[in-house]
Amino acid sequence: MESTAQQNDLERMGVRPSLREYIPELWKRRTFIRVLAVSKAQAKNQNTYLGQVWALLTPVLNAAVYTIIFGFILKVGRAGIDNTIAFIVVGVFMFRFFEMSLQAGSKAIRSNMNLVRSVHFPRAVLPIAGVAAELTTLVPALVVMCVIAYLSGLLPNEGDVPLEPRWLLLIPAVLLLWCFCTGCAFIMARLVAQTPDIDNLIPFGTRILMYVSGVIFSIDHFLGKFSWGWIMEYQPVAVFLEIARSAILAEPSAPLDPTKWVVGVGWAIVFLVGGFLYFWQGEETYGRN
C-alpha cells in the first residue's frame, strides 16, 4: 500500500501538516472564512421576530440590568467612578464579545463534526470564523455603545464623556481584543473537542472572570489596597476592558495608560500565537472521537 501511494502521489489523510504547509493553506481559505463568519452572524436569531436586532438589544439590556442593580441600588458600581452608566456599558459590551467568542470557540469543532469528517481543510478555519462572526455582530453594537456612553455624560449626576480624537483608539483596542479572543477560541476548541464536559464549565468560568475583571466596578478602588491587587488589574480581560474605557471615557479609574496598551499587545500576541500552536498540535485528532 505504501509503494502504491508513492507511485500515485497519494497523501495520507488526517495527518497534521507542518506549519510551513498549514499557514499557507489557511490563508488560501480566507474568503471561505469571511463567508462562513457572515453566514454564522446572519443565522443568529433568524427565527425570532426582531431578528438581528437582538444582537444590539441583548448587551443593552444586560448593561441596563447591571447598571440599575449594581450602580443605583447596591451602589457598588459608583465607588470610585465618575460616570457609572458609561463605565458599565463599555464593560458589558466588550466583555460580551469575549464571552461569545469563548462559546464560539468551544462549539467550533463539536458543532461542525460532519464538515470536519467529510472535507479536508485546516481546522483552524472554524474557530477563526466563529470569532469573526462575533466581531461582525460587535461592530454595529459598538456604535450603540458609544452613543449610550456619550448621552450618559449629558445626565446631571454622571461625569462628562467628551467626544475627542482619542475615541479612535477604540479601533486598535477592539482589534487587540479580537486577536486575544481568537487565541482563546483556539484553546477552547481543542479542549472541548477532546473533553466535551468542559463546555458545561465555560459559563461558570466566564461568570467568575466577569466579577474579577472589573466589568461592573473599579478594580483599583476595591482591590488596589491589597498587595495582590495588581494581578487582577493586569490579567488580560481586565487590561482589554480598561484600554477600551480609556479610549472613550474621561474616567480617573481608567486613564490613558501606555503601559496598559503595551501589556494588551503582549497578551494579544501570546494568546493568539500560543492558542494557534496549541490548536494546530491537535489537528489530526479532530473528528476521530
KOLFI-641771 format. One record per atom (N, C-alpha, C): x, y, z. Coordinates in steps of 0.02 Angstrom, whole numbers, padded with zeros to 5 digits, always signed. Example, Ala and Ser with C-alpha at 12.3 -4.5 7.8 and 13.67 -1.06 7.14 Angstrom:
KOLFI-641771
+00660-00284+00390 +00615-00225+00390 +00660-00165+00390 +00642-00112+00354 +00684-00053+00357 +00645+00002+00394 
//
This chain:
KOLFI-641771
+00041-00060+00000 +00000+00000+00000 +00043+00063+00000 +00098+00060+00036 +00142+00118+00040 +00173+00133-00028 +00195+00080-00063 +00225+00090-00129 +00174+00115-00179 +00112+00091-00175 +00059+00114-00219 +00044+00188-00208 +00043+00209-00145 +00030+00278-00129 +00086+00323-00155 +00149+00299-00151 +00205+00339-00175 +00204+00345-00251 +00186+00291-00285 +00183+00291-00358 +00130+00338-00385 +00076+00345-00348 +00019+00387-00371 +00016+00455-00336 +00069+00472-00300 +00072+00537-00265 +00013+00547-00219 -00006+00494-00184 -00061+00499-00136 -00035+00518-00068 -00073+00559-00033 -00054+00580+00034 -00102+00552+00085 -00076+00536+00142 -00117+00509+00196 -00160+00565+00225 -00225+00550+00234 -00271+00598+00262 -00268+00598+00338 -00285+00655+00367 -00290+00659+00440 -00224+00666+00475 -00170+00682+00437 -00105+00691+00468 -00092+00765+00477 -00066+00783+00534 -00053+00854+00548 +00002+00880+00502 -00012+00930+00462 +00039+00958+00417 +00087+01003+00456 +00143+01018+00427 +00190+01064+00459 +00162+01134+00456 +00189+01177+00498 +00167+01247+00499 +00180+01281+00432 +00234+01260+00399 +00251+01289+00334 +00197+01274+00282 +00163+01217+00290 +00108+01199+00245 +00041+01224+00271 +00034+01223+00336 -00031+01237+00367 -00052+01310+00359 -00006+01356+00373 -00022+01427+00370 -00041+01450+00300 -00003+01431+00247 -00025+01450+00179 -00092+01421+00160 -00106+01358+00181 -00171+01328+00167 -00227+01367+00202 -00213+01390+00261 -00262+01430+00299 -00274+01497+00264 -00221+01527+00239 -00227+01591+00205 -00267+01585+00140 -00260+01528+00105 -00297+01518+00043 -00373+01515+00055 -00392+01500+00115 -00464+01493+00131 -00491+01555+00167 -00458+01612+00158 -00481+01673+00191 -00550+01695+00166 -00565+01683+00102 -00631+01700+00077 -00684+01656+00108 -00668+01591+00116 -00715+01545+00148 -00727+01565+00220 -00674+01587+00255 -00682+01609+00324 -00729+01669+00328 -00720+01716+00282 -00763+01776+00282 -00836+01758+00269 -00848+01715+00219 -00916+01695+00203 -00948+01656+00260 -00908+01611+00290 -00934+01571+00346 -00950+01615+00406 -00908+01664+00419 -00920+01709+00475 -00983+01751+00465 -00992+01777+00405 -01051+01818+00391 -01114+01775+00395 -01111+01714+00369 -01170+01670+00371 -01187+01651+00442 -01136+01640+00485 -01149+01624+00555 -01181+01683+00590 -01157+01744+00575 -01185+01803+00607 -01257+01815+00586 -01272+01803+00522 -01339+01813+00496 -01387+01759+00520 -01361+01700+00535 -01404+01645+00556 -01429+01653+00627 -01395+01695+00667 -01417+01704+00736 -01484+01740+00739 -01527+01715+00781 -01593+01746+00793 -01636+01752+00730 -01621+01710+00681 -01660+01716+00618 -01732+01691+00626 -01745+01653+00678 -01813+01627+00689 -01853+01669+00739 -01828+01729+00755 -01863+01773+00801 -01893+01832+00763 -01940+01867+00794 -01973+01923+00761 -01926+01982+00750 -01883+01994+00799 -01838+02052+00794 -01773+02036+00756 -01758+01972+00748 -01700+01952+00708 -01635+01979+00736 -01596+02012+00692 -01530+02036+00711 -01531+02093+00761 -01591+02122+00773 -01596+02175+00823 -01576+02149+00892 -01585+02084+00903 -01567+02055+00968 -01492+02060+00981 -01452+02063+00928 -01380+02071+00937 -01363+02137+00970 -01407+02187+00962 -01398+02251+00994 -01436+02255+01060 -01495+02225+01062 -01537+02229+01122 -01507+02190+01181 -01478+02133+01167 -01453+02091+01222 -01400+02126+01264 -01346+02154+01234 -01298+02189+01277 -01327+02252+01309 -01374+02286+01274 -01405+02345+01303 -01445+02327+01365 -01484+02273+01361 -01524+02251+01418 -01480+02227+01475 -01426+02191+01458 -01380+02168+01510 -01349+02228+01546 -01327+02277+01507 -01297+02336+01536 -01347+02374+01580 -01410+02377+01557 -01462+02412+01595 -01473+02377+01662 -01476+02311+01661 -01488+02273+01723 -01431+02284+01772 -01368+02277+01748 -01311+02285+01793 -01305+02356+01818 -01321+02405+01776 -01318+02475+01797 -01369+02489+01852 -01429+02464+01843 -01482+02477+01893 -01466+02442+01959 -01446+02378+01955 -01435+02339+02017 -01371+02361+02052 -01315+02359+02015 -01250+02372+02047 -01233+02446+02051 -01260+02485+02004 -01244+02556+02003 -01288+02599+02046 -01354+02585+02046 -01401+02630+02080 -01434+02599+02142 -01441+02534+02144 -01471+02502+02203 -01418+02485+02255 -01369+02443+02234 -01315+02424+02280 -01260+02477+02284 -01256+02519+02232 -01206+02573+02229 -01134+02547+02227 -01125+02483+02211 -01057+02456+02205 -01022+02486+02145 -01059+02494+02090 -01029+02519+02029 -01016+02594+02029 -01035+02629+02081 -01024+02702+02084 -00961+02720+02123 -00933+02672+02159 -00875+02686+02201 -00813+02698+02158 -00786+02758+02162 -00725+02774+02125 -00736+02787+02052 -00799+02795+02030 -00815+02804+01959 -00856+02868+01950 -00838+02907+01900 -00874+02969+01886 -00939+02958+01848 -00935+02915+01797 -00993+02900+01755 -01008+02826+01758 -01053+02807+01801 -01068+02736+01812 -01099+02704+01750 -01145+02740+01718 -01179+02711+01660 -01130+02695+01604 -01088+02743+01586 -01040+02732+01532 -00989+02679+01550 -00967+02679+01613 -00918+02630+01637 -00944+02559+01629 -01005+02548+01653 -01034+02481+01650 -01053+02462+01578 -01079+02509+01539 -01099+02494+01471 -01039+02470+01429 -00984+02507+01432 -00924+02487+01394 -00899+02419+01418 -00898+02409+01484 -00875+02345+01511 -00918+02286+01488 -00985+02295+01490 -01030+02241+01471 -01025+02226+01396 -01022+02277+01354 -01019+02265+01282 -00955+02230+01263 -00899+02252+01290 -00835+02221+01273 -00829+02151+01302 -00852+02142+01363 -00847+02076+01394 -00893+02026+01359 -00950+02049+01335 -00995+02004+01299 -00961+01977+01236 -00923+02018+01202 -00886+01995+01143 -00837+01939+01163 -00802+01948+01218 -00757+01897+01242 -00795+01833+01260 -00851+01842+01295 -00890+01784+01317 -00918+01745+01258 -00946+01779+01209 -00974+01746+01150 -00919+01714+01107 -00859+01744+01107 -00804+01714+01069 -00782+01648+01100 -00782+01645+01167 -00766+01582+01200 -00817+01528+01182 -00880+01547+01182 -00932+01499+01164 -00926+01477+01091 -00909+01524+01047 -00899+01507+00976 -00841+01459+00968 -00787+01471+01006 -00730+01426+01002 -00745+01357+01028 -00783+01353+01083 -00800+01288+01112 -00843+01246+01066 -00882+01278+01023 -00926+01241+00977 -00897+01234+00907 -00837+01261+00897 -00808+01262+00830 -00801+01192+00799 -00776+01145+00837 -00766+01077+00812 -00828+01034+00824 -00854+01035+00884 -00909+00991+00903 -00972+01004+00862 -00985+01066+00844 -01046+01083+00807 -01037+01076+00732 -00977+01062+00709 -00964+01055+00637 -00932+00987+00622 -00951+00937+00661 -00918+00872+00655 -00928+00841+00586 -00987+00849+00557 -00999+00821+00490 -00952+00853+00439 -00942+00918+00444 -00897+00952+00398 -00825+00931+00410 -00806+00923+00472 -00738+00903+00489 -00722+00833+00463 -00771+00789+00466 -00760+00719+00446 -00767+00707+00371 -00795+00755+00335 -00808+00743+00264 -00765+00786+00217 -00737+00841+00241 -00699+00886+00198 -00630+00897+00227 -00580+00897+00184 -00511+00909+00206 -00495+00984+00201 -00482+01015+00258 -00464+01086+00260 -00432+01100+00328 -00395+01154+00335 -00365+01171+00400 -00420+01183+00452 -00420+01146+00506 -00474+01151+00555 -00475+01219+00590 -00419+01255+00587 -00416+01321+00618 -00465+01370+00586 -00489+01353+00527 -00540+01394+00494 -00601+01403+00539 -00620+01351+00575 -00683+01352+00613 -00681+01399+00673 -00631+01396+00717 -00631+01445+00772 -00619+01516+00748 -00580+01524+00695 -00569+01592+00668 -00634+01621+00643 -00672+01581+00606 -00736+01604+00579 -00786+01617+00635 -00784+01577+00688 -00830+01586+00743 -00820+01653+00777 -00756+01671+00790 -00742+01736+00822 -00755+01793+00774 -00740+01783+00709 -00753+01835+00659 -00828+01849+00655 -00869+01797+00664 -00942+01808+00664 -00963+01852+00722 -00932+01841+00780 -00947+01883+00839 -00922+01954+00828 -00867+01962+00792 -00842+02029+00777 -00889+02065+00730 -00917+02028+00682 -00966+02057+00636 -01026+02083+00674 -01047+02047+00726 -01103+02069+00767 -01083+02127+00812 -01020+02128+00833 -00997+02180+00879 -00994+02249+00847 -00976+02253+00784 -00965+02318+00751 -01025+02364+00757 -01086+02343+00738 -01143+02389+00749 -01158+02401+00823 -01143+02351+00865 -01155+02360+00936 -01109+02413+00966 -01049+02421+00937 -01003+02472+00961 -01032+02542+00951 -01067+02551+00895 -01099+02616+00882 -01149+02632+00937 -01190+02582+00953 -01240+02591+01007 -01205+02605+01073 -01152+02569+01087 -01114+02578+01149 -01087+02649+01154 -01058+02675+01100 -01030+02742+01101 -01085+02795+01110 -01142+02785+01078 -01197+02832+01084 -01222+02835+01156 -01232+02776+01186 -01255+02774+01256 -01205+02807+01302 -01140+02792+01292 -01088+02821+01334 -01089+02897+01329 -01095+02923+01268 -01094+02996+01258 -01156+03029+01290 -01214+02999+01278 -01276+03028+01305 -01278+03025+01381 -01247+02974+01410 -01246+02970+01483 -01208+03028+01514 -01160+03056+01476 -01123+03113+01501 -01164+03176+01505 -01223+03176+01474 -01267+03234+01475 -01313+03234+01535 -01316+03178+01571 -01358+03173+01631 -01327+03212+01688 -01367+03239+01732 -01341+03284+01785 -01295+03251+01836 -01306+03188+01852 -01267+03156+01904 -01211+03111+01878 -01197+03116+01814 -01146+03075+01784 -01090+03119+01756 -01029+03091+01755 -00971+03128+01729 -00975+03138+01654 -00941+03188+01629 -00942+03203+01557 -00906+03149+01518 -00930+03136+01457 -00898+03091+01410 -00886+03132+01346 -00835+03173+01344 -00824+03217+01287 -00804+03179+01224 -00828+03204+01168 -00811+03174+01103 -00743+03201+01082 -00692+03159+01084 -00623+03179+01071 -00590+03133+01021 -00534+03155+00991 -00499+03112+00942 -00476+03045+00970 -00466+03042+01036 -00443+02979+01065 -00494+02923+01060 -00556+02940+01042 -00607+02888+01031 -00584+02839+00976 -00541+02864+00931 -00516+02821+00877 -00474+02764+00904 -00449+02772+00965 -00410+02717+00996 -00453+02656+01010 -00519+02664+01006 -00562+02607+01016 -00551+02555+00961 -00532+02577+00901 -00520+02531+00845 -00463+02483+00861 -00402+02508+00878 -00349+02460+00896 -00365+02420+00959 -00403+02450+01005 -00422+02412+01066 -00464+02352+01048 -00512+02361+01002 -00555+02306+00981 -00514+02254+00941 -00468+02277+00899 -00426+02231+00861 -00383+02188+00906 -00355+02219+00958 -00315+02180+01006 -00359+02129+01043 -00419+02150+01062 -00465+02104+01095 -00485+02048+01049 -00493+02063+00985 -00510+02012+00935 -00455+01960+00931 -00392+01983+00928 -00336+01936+00925 -00334+01892+00988 -00344+01923+01045 -00345+01886+01108 -00401+01835+01109 -00461+01855+01088 -00519+01810+01087 -00509+01753+01038 -00476+01767+00981 -00463+01713+00933 -00416+01661+00964 -00365+01684+00999 -00320+01638+01034 -00357+01596+01086 -00402+01628+01124 -00441+01592+01173 -00487+01541+01139 -00514+01560+01081 -00559+01515+01044 -00521+01453+01020 -00458+01462+00999 -00417+01405+00979 -00410+01356+01038 -00395+01383+01096 -00384+01341+01155 -00448+01304+01173 -00505+01340+01175 -00567+01309+01194 -00590+01258+01143 -00577+01271+01079 -00597+01224+01026 -00564+01156+01036 -00499+01156+01051 -00465+01092+01061 -00486+01059+01126 -00491+01099+01180 -00509+01070+01244 -00578+01037+01241 -00627+01071+01213 -00695+01043+01210 -00699+00985+01161 -00661+00989+01106 -00661+00934+01058 -00635+00870+01090 -00587+00876+01136 -00558+00817+01168 -00595+00798+01232 -00622+00849+01268 -00658+00837+01330 -00723+00877+01329 -00777+00850+01302 -00840+00888+01294 -00868+00916+01359 -00852+00885+01415 -00880+00908+01479 -00858+00979+01496 -00801+01000+01469 -00776+01068+01483 -00825+01121+01459 -00864+01105+01408 -00912+01153+01381 -00963+01174+01434 -00979+01129+01480 -01027+01145+01533 -00997+01189+01587 -00931+01194+01589 -00898+01235+01640 -00885+01306+01617 -00891+01318+01552 -00875+01384+01524 -00918+01439+01555 -00985+01430+01561 -01025+01485+01592 -01002+01503+01661 -00980+01454+01701 -00957+01469+01768 -00891+01507+01766 -00847+01486+01720 -00783+01521+01714 -00791+01593+01691 -00834+01604+01643 -00845+01672+01619 -00878+01716+01672 -00921+01686+01713 -00953+01724+01766 -00901+01747+01817 -00854+01702+01834 -00801+01720+01881 -00758+01776+01851 -00740+01768+01787 -00699+01819+01754 -00734+01886+01752 -00800+01885+01746 -00837+01947+01744 -00829+01986+01809 -00831+01952+01865 -00827+01985+01930 -00756+02002+01951 -00706+01971+01921 -00637+01987+01939 -00603+02030+01887 -00640+02050+01835 -00610+02090+01781 -00635+02162+01780 -00675+02181+01829 -00697+02250+01833 -00749+02269+01782 -00793+02223+01763 -00844+02240+01715 -00894+02290+01744 -00911+02281+01808 -00962+02323+01838 -00937+02364+01898 -00872+02360+01912 -00844+02400+01966 -00770+02414+01953 -00743+02461+01988 -00673+02480+01980 -00628+02432+02019 -00584+02397+01983 -00537+02351+02016 -00490+02390+02061 -00467+02447+02037 -00419+02487+02076 -00449+02510+02143 -00513+02527+02142 -00545+02552+02203 -00555+02497+02255 -00574+02438+02232 -00590+02384+02279 -00531+02338+02295 -00486+02329+02246 -00431+02281+02256 -00363+02314+02257 -00360+02378+02241 -00295+02412+02238 -00259+02415+02305 -00295+02410+02359 -00264+02414+02426 -00230+02349+02446 -00243+02295+02410 -00212+02231+02425 -00147+02223+02386 -00099+02186+02414 -00035+02176+02382 -00041+02136+02317 -00093+02094+02314 -00103+02054+02254 -00153+02086+02205 -00174+02147+02219 -00223+02179+02176 -00199+02190+02105 -00132+02199+02097 -00105+02211+02030 -00115+02151+01984 -00121+02091+02014 -00132+02031+01972 -00199+02036+01938 -00251+02057+01974 -00317+02065+01945 -00317+02122+01894 -00278+02173+01908 -00278+02232+01865 -00244+02219+01798 -00193+02175+01799 -00155+02161+01738 -00172+02095+01705 -00222+02059+01730 -00242+01999+01695 -00276+02021+01629 -00273+01979+01577 -00290+02003+01509 -00358+02033+01500 -00411+02002+01527 -00478+02029+01516 -00484+02098+01546 -00458+02108+01606 -00461+02173+01639 -00422+02225+01599 -00366+02206+01571 -00325+02252+01531 -00363+02276+01469 -00395+02230+01434 -00431+02249+01373 -00492+02292+01389 -00524+02279+01445 -00580+02321+01464 -00556+02392+01480 -00499+02397+01512 -00475+02463+01532 -00451+02504+01472 -00417+02472+01424 -00394+02512+01367 -00453+02534+01323 -00506+02494+01322 -00566+02515+01285 -00600+02573+01321 -00603+02570+01387 -00632+02626+01425 -00589+02689+01420 -00523+02680+01420 -00479+02738+01417 -00485+02775+01351 -00508+02739+01299 -00517+02771+01233 -00579+02814+01230 -00629+02800+01271 -00693+02834+01266 -00708+02877+01326 -00696+02851+01386 -00717+02885+01447 -00663+02931+01474 -00685+02982+01508 -00640+03027+01544 -00641+03007+01618 -00623+02945+01631 -00628+02916+01698 -00560+02916+01733 -00557+02942+01794 -00495+02936+01833 -00476+02864+01846 -00525+02819+01850 -00512+02748+01863 -00488+02711+01801 -00493+02743+01742 -00470+02711+01680 -00432+02762+01638 -00373+02783+01661 -00335+02834+01625 -00303+02805+01562 -00282+02849+01518 -00249+02828+01456 -00177+02810+01473 -00167+02747+01491 -00102+02723+01516 -00065+02685+01462 -00008+02711+01436 +00030+02675+01384 +00052+02605+01407 +00066+02598+01472 +00087+02532+01497 +00033+02479+01486 -00029+02498+01498 -00084+02450+01488 -00090+02431+01414 -00076+02477+01370 -00079+02462+01298 -00023+02413+01279 +00036+02424+01306 +00091+02378+01292 +00075+02309+01319 +00048+02306+01380 +00028+02241+01409 -00026+02209+01367 -00074+02249+01342 -00127+02222+01299 -00100+02192+01235 -00051+02226+01204 -00019+02198+01144 +00015+02132+01160 +00048+02130+01218 +00082+02068+01237 +00034+02011+01248 -00022+02024+01285 -00072+01971+01295 -00101+01947+01229 -00115+01994+01184 -00145+01975+01120 -00099+01929+01080 -00034+01946+01078 +00014+01906+01041 +00023+01837+01073 +00030+01836+01139 +00042+01773+01175 -00016+01725+01164 -00078+01749+01172 -00136+01705+01166 -00149+01686+01093 -00140+01732+01047 -00152+01716+00976 -00103+01664+00951 -00039+01676+00963 +00013+01629+00939 +00010+01564+00979 +00007+01570+01045 +00005+01510+01087 -00057+01468+01074 -00115+01501+01069 -00177+01465+01055 -00177+01431+00987 -00149+01465+00937 -00145+01435+00870 -00101+01373+00870 -00043+01377+00902 +00002+01320+00905 -00029+01262+00943 -00063+01278+00997 -00096+01226+01037 -00151+01192+00996 -00189+01230+00958 -00241+01201+00916 -00211+01160+00860 -00159+01186+00829 -00127+01151+00772 -00098+01084+00794 -00072+01079+00855 -00044+01017+00878 -00096+00961+00883 -00159+00979+00891 -00212+00929+00894 -00249+00919+00829 -00222+00945+00775 -00257+00945+00710 -00279+00875+00689 -00236+00825+00696 -00253+00758+00672 -00302+00720+00717 -00319+00748+00774 -00365+00714+00819 -00438+00736+00809 -00449+00792+00776 -00517+00818+00770 -00559+00775+00723 -00617+00757+00747 -00663+00716+00707 -00653+00642+00715 -00606+00621+00756 -00593+00550+00765 -00624+00522+00829 -00651+00567+00870 -00681+00543+00933 -00754+00522+00922 
//
